[in-house]
Amino acid sequence: MRQLIVAAVAATLLAAPFTAQAQEGGRSAAERNRNAVAEDIEKNWARASAEEREVTTSHSITAHGKRLNYKATAGTLTVRNDGGMPTASLFYVAYTLDGQPLGSRPITYMFNGGPGSPSIWLHMGAFGPVRVLTDDPVVERPAPFRMGPNDMTLLDKTDLVFIDMVGAGYSRPLGDTPGSAHWGVDQDVDTFARAILRYTTKFNRWSSPKFILGESYGTLRAGALSYQLENRGMSLNGVILLSSIMNYGVRQAGYPQNFVTLLPTYAATAWYHNAVNREGVTLEQHVERARQFAIGPYYSALNKGHLISDQERAAVAREMSQLVGLSPEFIEQANLRVELSPFRKELLRDRRQTVGRLDSRYTGIDYSHVTGSPEEDPSSSAITGHYFGVFRDYIASTLKYETDLDYRQSARGLPGFDWDWSHRSPLGGVQTTPNTAVDLAAVIRRNPHVKVLALNGYYDAATPFFSTEYDLAQMMLEPHLRNNVQFTYYEAGHMMYTSREPLEKLYRDMAAYYDETSNGGLR
């Protein structure tokens, strides 16, 4: 018996190393598997690099009666903080005309808005040498897409640099820096200022006449950005505001101004859709009547609030009805304060149609015709797929830019995207809702040669033209500086360049502007 016990113990002791080895081997296999997976993920992780890269290709186009030979460069700019650490990689596409002296050749930095949008709209719709071919305000067909040379490109007047904000397009935060570090009014402006300064230095453009052009929220960015660039040693020749919104404060509940500045756009929309009597009345005449009513009797009535008399309220509702195509009863039920969504739903309700927000020429059809707001914006959904389909093909096939990153339609919805709307203005203190017309006014006072051009669509209900007029009038410029701000208007919407005739006028207006401002203010 004693011998059996000893033999069992010995067998157990002999087996122990083999058991431990098997367990160790099991752990090692699992660990090896985890490491292999991690290495595979690391190797195939699509992420931006801190190392700048660019791909340059040569092209030509016939525009404005002449042949333009140019270089297209798709690349990235690395933004660094004050300590030199890379914090973001911003994607851009630049077009430079061949054979031009850099010192006298204008350059324009362009960006869209959102906040959250890439620069695809300005790039492929308005000013680049290749354009998405849209015209009438209708839903565009799916693939095969229509694109072709843009004979209205601005490349004959200025080199062009289209920049995507962090989180949109191919632009990304770097390292441990979260996207939220760039997502706010002042944070975003700082990122763009650093990117523009970087491009200007990298490509030797300090002697070039310099412009910035922003669309939509990009105009708010442009106001603050012009001031930040001025503070950092870059004086601009011009600031171009396309479909402006520079003051978000007035959109707060209880302020009458937003109703006032929307009314002329309502009037233009009603005129376009024959919802008002337009016999013998041009669009411009109808809009001017709406302007005078809005800033006069209408503004006065709204400021009285519920203290307004029944007689005055009824009289204002009747005149407003003649201008905007809604019934006096509907207007009175809204307390004279017709919000944008109910207007878009109500104007053509008897035709079972809604009208667009970005471009109120577009019409849509809802599931239900008795609701108070449209289901969507038909002027947005009509063209979005066309633009992004064209661009994804163009960037790879024509510009030869290869990346594993996805070209994001927007930064909105990304983790941490909670826009910081506070803004420190040149007048001191912090604005809880931004108004960067204040910044732009400071730039004009400091640099009296800078020229501002505001481009406006009559049918833009997202950033109404009368709101732009109002906000820029509040800059309180001295009389000798007021001509530094010019306005142009188009029978189109937020993106007036999506229609051919307004695009042609847009080019003519901007060509004249560049001819005037590219010489640094000399006559």
C-alpha positions as CSV (number, residue, x, y, z in Angstrom):
1,M,0.0,0.0,0.0
2,R,2.8,2.3,0.9
3,Q,4.4,1.7,-2.4
4,L,1.2,2.6,-4.3
5,I,0.9,5.9,-2.4
6,V,4.5,6.8,-3.3
7,A,4.0,5.9,-6.9
8,A,0.9,8.1,-7.1
9,V,2.7,11.0,-5.6
10,A,5.5,10.6,-8.0
11,A,3.2,10.4,-10.9
12,T,1.5,13.6,-9.8
13,L,4.8,15.4,-9.3
14,L,5.9,14.2,-12.8
15,A,2.7,15.3,-14.4
16,A,2.7,18.8,-12.8
17,P,5.3,20.4,-15.1
18,F,3.4,19.0,-18.2
19,T,0.1,20.5,-16.9
20,A,1.7,23.8,-16.1
21,Q,3.3,23.8,-19.5
22,A,0.0,23.1,-21.2
23,Q,-1.6,25.9,-19.3
24,E,1.2,28.3,-20.1
25,G,1.0,27.2,-23.7
26,G,-2.8,28.0,-23.6
27,R,-2.2,31.4,-22.2
28,S,0.6,32.1,-24.8
29,A,-1.7,31.1,-27.6
30,A,-4.4,33.4,-26.5
31,E,-1.9,36.2,-25.9
32,R,-0.4,35.6,-29.4
33,N,-3.9,35.7,-30.9
34,R,-4.6,39.0,-29.1
35,N,-1.4,40.5,-30.3
36,A,-1.9,39.3,-33.8
37,V,-5.4,40.9,-33.9
38,A,-4.0,44.1,-32.4
39,E,-1.2,44.2,-35.0
40,D,-3.7,43.6,-37.8
41,I,-6.0,46.4,-36.5
42,E,-3.0,48.7,-36.1
43,K,-1.8,47.9,-39.6
44,N,-5.2,48.5,-41.2
45,W,-6.3,51.5,-39.1
46,A,-7.4,54.3,-41.5
47,R,-6.2,57.4,-39.8
48,A,-4.6,60.7,-40.7
49,S,-0.8,61.2,-40.5
50,A,1.1,64.0,-38.9
51,E,3.3,63.9,-41.9
52,E,2.1,66.3,-44.6
53,R,1.5,64.9,-48.1
54,E,0.4,66.3,-51.4
55,V,-0.3,64.9,-54.9
56,T,0.0,67.3,-57.8
57,T,-1.4,66.8,-61.3
58,S,-1.5,69.0,-64.4
59,H,-4.7,70.0,-66.2
60,S,-6.2,72.5,-68.6
61,I,-9.6,74.1,-69.2
62,T,-11.1,76.6,-71.6
63,A,-12.9,79.3,-69.6
64,H,-13.7,83.0,-70.3
65,G,-12.5,82.7,-73.9
66,K,-9.0,81.5,-73.1
67,R,-7.1,78.3,-72.2
68,L,-6.1,78.0,-68.6
69,N,-3.3,75.5,-67.8
70,Y,-3.1,74.8,-64.1
71,K,-1.9,72.5,-61.3
72,A,-4.2,70.7,-58.9
73,T,-2.7,69.7,-55.5
74,A,-4.7,67.5,-53.1
75,G,-2.9,67.3,-49.8
76,T,-2.9,67.8,-46.0
77,L,-1.7,70.6,-43.7
78,T,-0.5,69.7,-40.2
79,V,-1.8,72.1,-37.6
80,R,0.4,72.4,-34.5
81,N,-0.2,74.1,-31.1
82,D,2.1,76.7,-29.7
83,G,4.4,74.0,-28.3
84,G,4.8,72.5,-31.8
85,M,2.7,69.3,-31.2
86,P,0.6,68.2,-34.1
87,T,-3.1,68.5,-33.3
88,A,-4.9,68.2,-36.6
89,S,-4.4,67.2,-40.2
90,L,-6.5,69.4,-42.6
91,F,-7.3,68.3,-46.1
92,Y,-7.2,70.8,-48.9
93,V,-7.4,71.0,-52.7
94,A,-5.5,73.8,-54.3
95,Y,-5.6,75.1,-57.9
96,T,-2.7,77.3,-59.2
97,L,-2.5,78.8,-62.6
98,D,0.6,78.0,-64.6
99,G,3.2,80.6,-65.5
100,Q,2.1,83.2,-62.9
101,P,4.4,85.1,-60.6
102,L,3.6,84.1,-57.0
103,G,4.2,87.6,-55.7
104,S,1.4,89.3,-57.6
105,R,-1.0,86.3,-58.1
106,P,-4.0,86.5,-55.8
107,I,-4.9,83.5,-53.7
108,T,-8.2,82.8,-52.0
109,Y,-8.8,80.4,-49.1
110,M,-12.3,78.9,-49.2
111,F,-14.5,76.9,-46.8
112,N,-18.1,75.9,-46.3
113,G,-20.1,76.1,-43.1
114,G,-22.4,73.9,-41.0
115,P,-20.6,74.0,-38.7
116,G,-19.5,70.6,-39.7
117,S,-19.4,70.7,-43.5
118,P,-16.5,70.1,-45.8
119,S,-15.7,72.5,-48.7
120,I,-17.2,70.3,-51.4
121,W,-20.0,72.7,-52.2
122,L,-17.9,75.7,-53.1
123,H,-15.3,73.4,-54.7
124,M,-17.5,71.4,-57.0
125,G,-20.4,73.7,-57.4
126,A,-19.1,77.2,-57.7
127,F,-15.4,78.1,-58.3
128,G,-13.2,75.1,-59.0
129,P,-12.3,74.2,-62.6
130,V,-14.6,71.2,-62.6
131,R,-18.2,71.4,-61.7
132,V,-21.2,69.3,-60.8
133,L,-23.6,70.1,-63.7
134,T,-26.9,71.3,-62.1
135,D,-29.2,74.0,-63.2
136,D,-33.0,74.0,-62.6
137,P,-34.3,73.5,-59.1
138,V,-35.2,69.9,-59.5
139,V,-34.2,66.6,-57.9
140,E,-31.0,65.4,-59.6
141,R,-30.8,61.9,-61.1
142,P,-28.6,59.2,-59.5
143,A,-25.5,57.8,-61.3
144,P,-24.2,58.2,-63.9
145,F,-23.5,61.7,-62.5
146,R,-23.2,64.8,-64.6
147,M,-20.0,66.7,-64.2
148,G,-17.7,68.7,-66.5
149,P,-15.4,71.7,-67.0
150,N,-16.5,74.8,-65.1
151,D,-16.2,77.6,-67.6
152,M,-17.3,80.0,-64.8
153,T,-14.3,79.1,-62.6
154,L,-12.5,81.9,-60.7
155,L,-9.1,80.4,-61.6
156,D,-8.5,83.1,-64.1
157,K,-8.6,85.7,-61.3
158,T,-7.2,83.9,-58.3
159,D,-5.5,80.7,-57.2
160,L,-7.9,78.7,-55.1
161,V,-7.5,76.7,-51.9
162,F,-10.5,74.7,-50.6
163,I,-10.0,73.6,-46.9
164,D,-12.1,71.0,-45.0
165,M,-12.7,71.6,-41.2
166,V,-11.6,69.0,-38.7
167,G,-13.9,66.0,-38.7
168,A,-15.3,66.7,-42.2
169,G,-14.0,65.5,-45.5
170,Y,-10.6,63.9,-45.0
171,S,-9.6,66.3,-42.1
172,R,-9.0,64.7,-38.8
173,P,-7.6,65.4,-35.3
174,L,-4.2,63.9,-34.6
175,G,-2.8,61.8,-31.7
176,D,-4.5,62.2,-28.4
177,T,-6.1,65.5,-29.4
178,P,-9.9,65.0,-29.5
179,G,-12.0,66.5,-32.3
180,S,-13.8,68.5,-29.6
181,A,-10.6,70.6,-29.1
182,H,-11.4,72.1,-32.6
183,W,-15.2,72.2,-32.4
184,G,-16.2,75.6,-31.2
185,V,-16.3,79.1,-32.7
186,D,-12.9,80.3,-31.4
187,Q,-11.3,76.8,-31.5
188,D,-12.3,76.4,-35.1
189,V,-11.0,79.8,-36.1
190,D,-7.7,79.1,-34.4
191,T,-7.4,75.9,-36.4
192,F,-8.2,77.6,-39.7
193,A,-5.8,80.5,-39.0
194,R,-2.9,78.1,-38.3
195,A,-3.7,76.1,-41.5
196,I,-3.8,79.2,-43.7
197,L,-0.6,80.6,-42.2
198,R,1.0,77.2,-42.8
199,Y,-0.1,77.0,-46.4
200,T,1.0,80.6,-47.0
201,T,4.5,79.9,-45.6
202,K,4.9,76.4,-47.1
203,F,4.1,77.6,-50.7
204,N,5.7,81.1,-50.5
205,R,2.5,83.1,-50.8
206,W,3.1,85.9,-48.4
207,S,3.5,88.5,-51.2
208,S,0.3,87.4,-52.9
209,P,-2.9,89.4,-52.5
210,K,-4.9,87.3,-50.1
211,F,-8.6,86.6,-49.7
212,I,-10.9,84.4,-47.6
213,L,-14.3,83.2,-48.7
214,G,-16.8,81.5,-46.5
215,E,-20.3,80.2,-47.1
216,S,-23.1,80.0,-44.6
217,Y,-21.6,79.3,-41.1
218,G,-18.3,79.9,-43.0
219,T,-19.2,83.6,-43.1
220,L,-19.3,83.7,-39.2
221,R,-15.9,81.9,-39.3
222,A,-14.6,84.4,-41.9
223,G,-15.5,87.4,-39.7
224,A,-13.5,86.1,-36.7
225,L,-10.8,84.5,-38.9
226,S,-10.1,87.9,-40.6
227,Y,-9.5,89.4,-37.2
228,Q,-7.3,86.5,-36.0
229,L,-5.2,86.6,-39.2
230,E,-4.8,90.4,-38.8
231,N,-3.6,89.8,-35.3
232,R,-1.1,87.2,-36.5
233,G,0.5,89.3,-39.1
234,M,-1.7,88.6,-42.2
235,S,-3.6,91.6,-43.6
236,L,-6.2,90.5,-46.1
237,N,-7.1,92.2,-49.4
238,G,-10.7,91.0,-49.1
239,V,-13.3,89.0,-47.3
240,I,-16.1,87.4,-49.3
241,L,-19.3,86.4,-47.5
242,L,-21.6,84.0,-49.4
243,S,-25.0,83.4,-47.9
244,S,-24.2,85.0,-44.6
245,I,-25.1,84.4,-41.0
246,M,-22.8,86.4,-38.7
247,N,-25.1,87.0,-35.8
248,Y,-26.7,84.0,-34.0
249,G,-27.9,86.0,-31.1
250,V,-31.0,87.2,-32.8
251,R,-32.3,83.7,-33.3
252,Q,-33.1,83.3,-29.6
253,A,-36.7,83.0,-28.6
254,G,-38.3,86.4,-27.8
255,Y,-36.3,88.5,-30.3
256,P,-38.4,90.0,-33.1
257,Q,-35.5,90.6,-35.4
258,N,-35.5,87.1,-37.0
259,F,-39.1,87.5,-38.1
260,V,-38.3,90.9,-39.6
261,T,-35.3,89.7,-41.6
262,L,-37.1,86.6,-42.9
263,L,-40.1,88.5,-44.2
264,P,-38.5,89.7,-47.5
265,T,-37.4,86.1,-48.2
266,Y,-41.0,85.0,-47.6
267,A,-42.1,87.6,-50.0
268,A,-39.6,86.6,-52.7
269,T,-40.7,82.9,-52.3
270,A,-44.3,83.8,-52.6
271,W,-43.6,85.9,-55.7
272,Y,-41.6,83.0,-57.3
273,H,-44.4,80.4,-56.7
274,N,-47.2,82.8,-57.9
275,A,-48.7,82.8,-54.4
276,V,-49.2,86.6,-54.6
277,N,-50.4,89.0,-57.2
278,R,-47.3,89.7,-59.3
279,E,-48.9,91.3,-62.3
280,G,-46.6,94.1,-63.5
281,V,-44.4,93.7,-60.4
282,T,-40.7,92.6,-60.7
283,L,-39.1,90.4,-58.0
284,E,-36.9,93.4,-57.0
285,Q,-39.9,95.7,-56.6
286,H,-41.8,93.1,-54.6
287,V,-38.8,92.5,-52.4
288,E,-38.2,96.2,-51.8
289,R,-41.8,96.7,-50.8
290,A,-41.3,93.9,-48.3
291,R,-38.1,95.5,-47.0
292,Q,-39.9,98.7,-46.2
293,F,-42.8,97.0,-44.6
294,A,-40.6,94.8,-42.5
295,I,-38.4,97.5,-41.1
296,G,-41.3,99.9,-40.7
297,P,-44.9,98.9,-39.7
298,Y,-44.0,95.2,-39.1
299,Y,-41.1,95.8,-36.8
300,S,-43.1,98.4,-34.9
301,A,-46.0,96.0,-34.5
302,L,-43.7,93.2,-33.2
303,N,-42.0,95.4,-30.7
304,K,-45.4,96.2,-29.1
305,G,-45.9,92.5,-28.2
306,H,-49.3,91.7,-26.8
307,L,-49.9,95.4,-26.2
308,I,-50.7,96.0,-29.9
309,S,-54.3,97.0,-30.6
310,D,-56.6,94.7,-32.4
311,Q,-57.0,97.2,-35.2
312,E,-53.2,97.5,-35.8
313,R,-52.7,93.7,-35.6
314,A,-55.4,93.2,-38.3
315,A,-54.0,95.9,-40.6
316,V,-50.5,94.5,-40.3
317,A,-51.8,90.9,-41.0
318,R,-53.6,92.1,-44.1
319,E,-50.6,93.9,-45.6
320,M,-48.3,91.0,-44.7
321,S,-50.7,88.6,-46.4
322,Q,-50.4,90.5,-49.7
323,L,-46.6,90.3,-49.5
324,V,-46.0,86.7,-48.3
325,G,-49.0,84.8,-49.7
326,L,-50.4,83.5,-46.4
327,S,-53.9,84.2,-45.2
328,P,-54.5,87.1,-42.7
329,E,-56.1,84.6,-40.4
330,F,-53.1,82.3,-40.4
331,I,-50.8,85.3,-39.7
332,E,-53.0,86.5,-36.9
333,Q,-53.2,83.0,-35.4
334,A,-49.3,83.1,-35.4
335,N,-49.4,86.4,-33.5
336,L,-47.8,88.0,-36.6
337,R,-44.7,85.8,-35.9
338,V,-44.6,83.2,-38.7
339,E,-41.8,80.7,-38.1
340,L,-39.9,79.4,-41.1
341,S,-41.1,75.8,-40.9
342,P,-44.8,76.6,-40.7
343,F,-44.3,79.1,-43.6
344,R,-42.6,76.4,-45.8
345,K,-45.5,74.0,-45.0
346,E,-48.4,76.5,-45.4
347,L,-47.5,78.5,-48.5
348,L,-48.4,75.8,-51.0
349,R,-50.5,73.6,-48.8
350,D,-53.4,73.9,-51.2
351,R,-51.1,72.4,-53.9
352,R,-50.0,69.6,-51.5
353,Q,-46.4,70.9,-51.7
354,T,-43.8,72.3,-49.3
355,V,-41.0,74.7,-50.2
356,G,-37.2,74.3,-49.5
357,R,-35.2,76.0,-46.8
358,L,-31.8,76.3,-48.5
359,D,-33.5,77.2,-51.7
360,S,-37.2,78.0,-51.5
361,R,-37.7,77.5,-55.3
362,Y,-37.6,73.7,-54.7
363,T,-40.8,72.0,-53.8
364,G,-41.3,68.7,-51.9
365,I,-44.2,66.3,-51.1
366,D,-44.8,65.2,-47.5
367,Y,-46.5,62.0,-46.3
368,S,-49.1,64.1,-44.6
369,H,-50.4,67.4,-45.7
370,V,-52.0,68.4,-42.4
371,T,-48.8,68.6,-40.2
372,G,-47.2,71.9,-39.2
373,S,-43.7,71.4,-40.5
374,P,-42.1,69.9,-43.7
375,E,-40.6,66.4,-43.3
376,E,-37.3,67.5,-44.9
377,D,-35.6,70.2,-47.0
378,P,-36.1,69.2,-50.7
379,S,-33.5,71.7,-51.8
380,S,-30.9,69.7,-49.8
381,S,-31.8,66.2,-50.6
382,A,-32.2,67.0,-54.3
383,I,-28.4,67.5,-54.8
384,T,-26.5,66.0,-51.9
385,G,-26.0,62.5,-53.5
386,H,-24.9,64.0,-56.8
387,Y,-22.2,66.2,-55.2
388,F,-20.7,63.5,-53.0
389,G,-20.8,60.9,-55.7
390,V,-19.0,63.2,-58.2
391,F,-16.4,64.2,-55.7
392,R,-15.4,60.7,-54.5
393,D,-14.8,59.8,-58.2
394,Y,-13.1,63.0,-59.1
395,I,-10.6,63.0,-56.2
396,A,-9.4,59.5,-56.9
397,S,-9.6,59.3,-60.7
398,T,-8.6,62.8,-61.7
399,L,-6.6,64.2,-58.8
400,K,-5.0,60.8,-58.0
401,Y,-5.4,61.2,-54.2
402,E,-5.5,57.9,-52.5
403,T,-6.4,57.3,-48.9
404,D,-8.2,54.7,-46.8
405,L,-10.1,57.5,-44.9
406,D,-13.8,58.0,-45.7
407,Y,-14.7,61.4,-47.1
408,R,-17.2,62.5,-44.4
409,Q,-20.2,64.5,-45.4
410,S,-20.2,66.2,-42.0
411,A,-18.5,66.2,-38.7
412,R,-21.9,66.4,-37.0
413,G,-22.8,63.2,-35.1
414,L,-19.2,62.3,-34.4
415,P,-18.4,61.5,-30.7
416,G,-17.8,64.7,-28.8
417,F,-19.3,67.0,-31.5
418,D,-21.0,69.5,-29.2
419,W,-20.2,72.9,-30.7
420,D,-19.0,75.5,-28.3
421,W,-20.9,78.7,-29.4
422,S,-19.1,81.1,-27.0
423,H,-16.9,83.7,-28.7
424,R,-14.4,86.3,-27.3
425,S,-15.0,89.4,-29.4
426,P,-12.5,92.3,-30.0
427,L,-14.7,94.5,-27.9
428,G,-13.9,92.4,-24.8
429,G,-15.9,89.9,-22.8
430,V,-17.4,86.6,-24.0
431,Q,-20.4,86.4,-26.2
432,T,-22.6,83.4,-25.3
433,T,-24.0,83.4,-28.9
434,P,-21.6,84.7,-31.5
435,N,-21.7,87.9,-33.7
436,T,-18.5,88.1,-35.7
437,A,-19.7,91.1,-37.7
438,V,-18.1,92.9,-34.7
439,D,-14.7,91.2,-35.5
440,L,-15.1,92.2,-39.2
441,A,-15.8,95.8,-38.3
442,A,-12.6,95.9,-36.2
443,V,-10.6,94.6,-39.2
444,I,-12.0,97.3,-41.5
445,R,-11.2,100.0,-39.0
446,R,-7.6,98.7,-38.6
447,N,-7.1,97.9,-42.3
448,P,-9.1,100.4,-44.4
449,H,-8.0,98.8,-47.6
450,V,-9.8,95.4,-47.0
451,K,-13.0,95.1,-49.1
452,V,-16.0,93.0,-48.1
453,L,-18.3,91.4,-50.7
454,A,-21.6,90.0,-49.5
455,L,-23.3,87.6,-52.0
456,N,-27.0,86.9,-51.4
457,G,-29.7,84.7,-52.9
458,Y,-33.3,86.0,-52.8
459,Y,-34.7,82.5,-52.2
460,D,-32.3,81.6,-49.3
461,A,-34.4,81.0,-46.3
462,A,-31.5,79.5,-44.2
463,T,-29.5,82.7,-44.2
464,P,-31.8,85.5,-45.4
465,F,-30.4,88.4,-47.4
466,F,-32.2,91.0,-45.3
467,S,-30.5,89.5,-42.2
468,T,-27.1,90.1,-43.8
469,E,-28.0,93.7,-44.7
470,Y,-29.2,94.2,-41.1
471,D,-26.2,92.7,-39.4
472,L,-23.6,94.5,-41.5
473,A,-25.4,97.8,-41.0
474,Q,-24.8,97.3,-37.3
475,M,-21.0,97.4,-37.8
476,M,-21.3,101.2,-37.3
477,L,-18.6,102.0,-39.7
478,E,-17.5,105.6,-40.3
479,P,-18.9,107.2,-43.5
480,H,-15.6,106.9,-45.4
481,L,-15.4,103.2,-44.7
482,R,-19.0,102.1,-45.6
483,N,-18.2,101.7,-49.2
484,N,-15.8,98.9,-48.1
485,V,-18.9,96.7,-47.9
486,Q,-20.7,95.7,-51.1
487,F,-23.8,93.6,-51.7
488,T,-24.9,91.5,-54.7
489,Y,-28.1,89.6,-55.2
490,Y,-29.1,86.5,-57.2
491,E,-32.4,84.9,-58.2
492,A,-31.4,81.7,-56.5
493,G,-31.1,80.2,-53.1
494,H,-28.4,79.5,-50.4
495,M,-26.1,78.0,-53.0
496,M,-26.8,80.4,-55.9
497,Y,-24.2,78.7,-58.0
498,T,-26.3,75.5,-58.5
499,S,-28.2,77.3,-61.3
500,R,-26.5,78.4,-64.5
501,E,-27.7,82.0,-64.9
502,P,-27.0,83.0,-61.3
503,L,-23.6,81.3,-61.6
504,E,-22.7,83.5,-64.6
505,K,-23.7,86.6,-62.8
506,L,-21.8,85.5,-59.7
507,Y,-18.6,85.2,-61.8
508,R,-19.1,88.6,-63.3
509,D,-19.6,90.2,-59.9
510,M,-16.6,88.5,-58.4
511,A,-14.3,89.2,-61.4
512,A,-15.0,92.9,-61.0
513,Y,-14.4,92.6,-57.2
514,Y,-11.0,90.9,-57.8
515,D,-10.0,93.5,-60.4
516,E,-10.7,96.2,-57.9
517,T,-9.1,94.7,-54.8
518,S,-6.1,92.6,-55.9
519,N,-3.9,95.7,-56.2
520,G,-3.9,96.4,-52.5
521,G,-6.3,99.3,-52.7
522,L,-4.3,101.4,-55.2
523,R,-6.3,103.3,-57.9
